[in-house]
Amino acid sequence: MEDETKGKDGTLPAKGDSSGEAKGSTSETTFTKAQLDEAIRNAKSDVLAEIGRKNKDLESREAKLEAWEKQQEENRRKAEEAEEDKLRDKPDALKILQERRKLNSEREALNAEKAALEQEKAGHTEKLTEGEKAKRELNVFRTAQAKGVDAEVLLAKCEKFKLTAAEDIAEMADTLAAAGGGEKKAELHVDSGKGKGGVNLSSLSSDEKIKRGLEKAKKR
């Protein structure tokens, strides 16, 4: 008779499995749709709670700053009153003090107005710059299409050499067209540079060759 070991509950393990469980088996936890929905609701609730805490902290800081500013203004007002009280029996000196404060107040107002105008001007300049950039890019892509060159390469070259005028963009497009529409072909229709005082083009980068080509085109 075989010697079989019973488990703690008095049952026998399955044949071929002394542990009572299949070796290497893994358990997989599954969730119902209701459980998943609840987990999502809890996550959203946690996020909203965190946002609420941060908003309250920000409001608290703003309130403290506002209270500090009010206290500073009150301290300044009291200091000015005390200074004026000392000059009550000196009307001329008191008048000078009051005029000086008035001028300082007007200067502060002018500085604030100037700062606001500068900020507005900067915003206008930024919008104008964006508009000019968009106009140049449109011109570049139209020129690239007309000249049969790669628009992205042409735009990159125009930005690199700071070309904005339509004629300069067209000349760059012609230079790229002579080079095969991009940087793959290094040879350009420029002087060989082998003459007296010249430069060997084989030692130049593609950008330098294009720059020389533009300079030659402008001299024509």
C-alpha positions as CSV (number, residue, x, y, z in Angstrom):
1,M,0.0,0.0,0.0
2,E,1.4,3.4,-1.0
3,D,2.3,5.9,1.7
4,E,0.2,9.0,1.0
5,T,0.5,12.1,3.0
6,K,-2.8,13.9,3.8
7,G,-3.1,17.6,3.8
8,K,-4.0,19.7,6.8
9,D,-7.7,19.5,6.0
10,G,-7.4,15.7,5.8
11,T,-7.7,15.5,2.0
12,L,-5.3,13.9,-0.3
13,P,-3.4,15.9,-3.0
14,A,-4.1,15.2,-6.6
15,K,-2.0,12.4,-8.3
16,G,1.4,13.7,-9.4
17,D,1.2,16.9,-7.3
18,S,2.5,16.6,-3.8
19,S,1.8,20.2,-3.0
20,G,-1.9,20.0,-3.9
21,E,-1.5,22.8,-6.5
22,A,-0.2,22.7,-10.1
23,K,3.5,23.8,-10.1
24,G,4.1,27.0,-12.0
25,S,0.5,28.1,-12.0
26,T,-0.2,31.8,-11.7
27,S,-3.3,33.6,-10.4
28,E,-4.8,36.5,-12.4
29,T,-6.9,39.2,-10.8
30,T,-9.8,40.4,-12.8
31,F,-12.0,43.5,-12.2
32,T,-15.6,44.1,-13.1
33,K,-16.7,47.2,-15.0
34,A,-18.2,48.6,-11.8
35,Q,-14.9,48.3,-10.0
36,L,-13.0,50.0,-12.9
37,D,-15.5,52.8,-13.0
38,E,-15.1,53.3,-9.2
39,A,-11.3,53.4,-9.5
40,I,-11.6,56.1,-12.2
41,R,-14.0,58.1,-10.1
42,N,-11.6,57.9,-7.1
43,A,-8.7,58.9,-9.2
44,K,-10.6,62.0,-10.5
45,S,-11.7,62.8,-7.0
46,D,-8.1,62.7,-5.8
47,V,-6.9,65.0,-8.6
48,L,-9.7,67.5,-8.0
49,A,-9.0,67.4,-4.3
50,E,-5.3,68.2,-5.0
51,I,-6.3,71.1,-7.3
52,G,-8.6,72.4,-4.6
53,R,-5.8,72.3,-2.0
54,K,-3.4,74.1,-4.3
55,N,-6.0,76.8,-5.1
56,K,-6.6,77.4,-1.4
57,D,-2.9,77.6,-0.8
58,L,-2.6,80.2,-3.6
59,E,-5.5,82.2,-2.3
60,S,-4.0,82.2,1.2
61,R,-0.7,83.5,-0.1
62,E,-2.4,86.2,-2.2
63,A,-4.4,87.3,0.9
64,K,-1.2,87.5,3.0
65,L,0.5,89.5,0.3
66,E,-2.4,91.9,0.0
67,A,-2.5,92.3,3.8
68,W,1.3,93.0,3.8
69,E,0.9,95.7,1.0
70,K,-1.9,97.4,2.9
71,Q,0.2,97.4,6.1
72,Q,3.1,98.9,4.2
73,E,0.9,101.6,2.8
74,E,-0.5,102.4,6.2
75,N,3.0,102.6,7.7
76,R,4.0,105.0,4.9
77,R,1.0,107.2,5.5
78,K,1.7,107.4,9.2
79,A,5.3,108.2,8.6
80,E,4.3,111.0,6.2
81,E,1.8,112.4,8.7
82,A,4.5,112.4,11.5
83,E,6.9,114.2,9.2
84,E,4.3,116.8,8.3
85,D,3.4,117.3,12.0
86,K,7.1,118.2,12.7
87,L,6.8,121.0,10.1
88,R,3.4,122.5,11.1
89,D,5.2,125.6,12.4
90,K,7.3,125.9,9.2
91,P,4.8,126.4,6.4
92,D,7.5,127.0,3.7
93,A,9.2,123.7,4.5
94,L,5.9,121.9,4.8
95,K,4.9,123.2,1.3
96,I,8.2,122.0,-0.2
97,L,7.7,118.6,1.4
98,Q,4.2,118.3,0.0
99,E,5.3,119.4,-3.5
100,R,8.1,116.9,-3.5
101,R,5.7,114.1,-2.6
102,K,3.4,115.2,-5.3
103,L,6.2,115.1,-7.9
104,N,7.3,111.7,-6.7
105,S,3.7,110.4,-7.0
106,E,3.4,111.8,-10.5
107,R,6.7,110.3,-11.5
108,E,5.7,106.8,-10.2
109,A,2.4,107.1,-12.2
110,L,4.4,108.1,-15.4
111,N,6.8,105.2,-14.9
112,A,3.9,102.8,-14.5
113,E,2.3,104.1,-17.6
114,K,5.6,103.9,-19.5
115,A,6.1,100.3,-18.4
116,A,2.5,99.4,-19.6
117,L,3.2,101.1,-23.0
118,E,6.5,99.2,-23.4
119,Q,4.8,95.9,-22.6
120,E,2.0,96.7,-25.1
121,K,4.6,97.7,-27.7
122,A,6.5,94.5,-27.2
123,G,3.4,92.5,-27.7
124,H,2.6,94.4,-30.9
125,T,6.2,93.9,-32.2
126,E,6.0,90.2,-31.5
127,K,2.7,89.9,-33.4
128,L,4.2,91.9,-36.3
129,T,7.3,89.7,-36.3
130,E,5.1,86.6,-36.5
131,G,3.2,88.1,-39.4
132,E,6.4,88.9,-41.2
133,K,7.7,85.4,-40.6
134,A,4.5,83.9,-42.0
135,K,4.7,86.1,-45.0
136,R,8.3,85.2,-45.7
137,E,7.6,81.5,-45.3
138,L,4.7,81.8,-47.8
139,N,7.0,83.6,-50.2
140,V,9.7,80.9,-49.7
141,F,7.3,78.0,-50.5
142,R,5.9,79.8,-53.5
143,T,9.4,80.5,-54.8
144,A,10.5,76.9,-54.2
145,Q,7.5,75.6,-56.1
146,A,8.3,78.0,-59.0
147,K,12.0,77.2,-59.1
148,G,11.5,73.4,-58.5
149,V,13.6,73.2,-55.4
150,D,13.0,71.7,-51.9
151,A,10.9,74.2,-49.9
152,E,12.3,73.0,-46.6
153,V,15.9,73.3,-47.7
154,L,15.2,76.8,-49.2
155,L,13.5,77.9,-46.0
156,A,16.4,76.6,-43.9
157,K,19.0,78.5,-46.0
158,C,17.0,81.7,-46.0
159,E,16.8,81.6,-42.2
160,K,20.5,80.7,-41.9
161,F,21.6,83.6,-44.1
162,K,18.8,85.9,-42.9
163,L,17.3,86.4,-46.3
164,T,13.9,88.2,-46.2
165,A,13.7,90.2,-49.5
166,A,11.9,88.4,-52.4
167,E,14.8,88.9,-54.8
168,D,17.3,87.4,-52.3
169,I,15.0,84.4,-51.7
170,A,14.8,83.9,-55.5
171,E,18.6,84.1,-55.9
172,M,18.9,81.5,-53.1
173,A,16.4,79.3,-54.9
174,D,18.4,79.7,-58.2
175,T,21.6,78.7,-56.3
176,L,19.9,75.6,-54.9
177,A,18.5,74.7,-58.3
178,A,22.0,74.9,-59.7
179,A,23.1,72.6,-56.9
180,G,20.4,70.1,-57.6
181,G,17.7,71.4,-55.3
182,G,19.5,70.8,-52.1
183,E,22.8,69.9,-50.4
184,K,23.3,66.5,-52.0
185,K,25.1,68.1,-55.0
186,A,28.0,70.1,-53.7
187,E,29.1,71.7,-57.0
188,L,27.8,75.2,-57.7
189,H,28.3,77.5,-60.7
190,V,30.9,79.6,-59.0
191,D,34.5,80.4,-59.7
192,S,36.8,77.5,-59.2
193,G,39.0,79.5,-56.8
194,K,42.1,77.9,-58.2
195,G,43.4,81.2,-59.6
196,K,45.7,83.6,-57.9
197,G,44.4,84.5,-54.5
198,G,41.5,82.1,-54.8
199,V,40.2,79.4,-52.5
200,N,39.9,75.7,-53.4
201,L,36.2,75.0,-53.3
202,S,36.7,71.4,-52.3
203,S,37.8,72.6,-48.9
204,L,34.6,74.7,-48.4
205,S,31.5,73.6,-46.7
206,S,28.2,73.5,-48.6
207,D,26.9,76.6,-46.9
208,E,30.1,78.5,-47.8
209,K,29.8,77.5,-51.4
210,I,26.2,78.7,-51.5
211,K,27.2,82.0,-49.9
212,R,29.9,82.5,-52.6
213,G,27.3,81.6,-55.2
214,L,25.0,84.3,-53.9
215,E,27.8,86.9,-53.8
216,K,28.6,86.1,-57.4
217,A,24.9,86.4,-58.4
218,K,24.6,89.8,-56.8
219,K,27.7,91.1,-58.7
220,R,26.1,90.2,-62.1
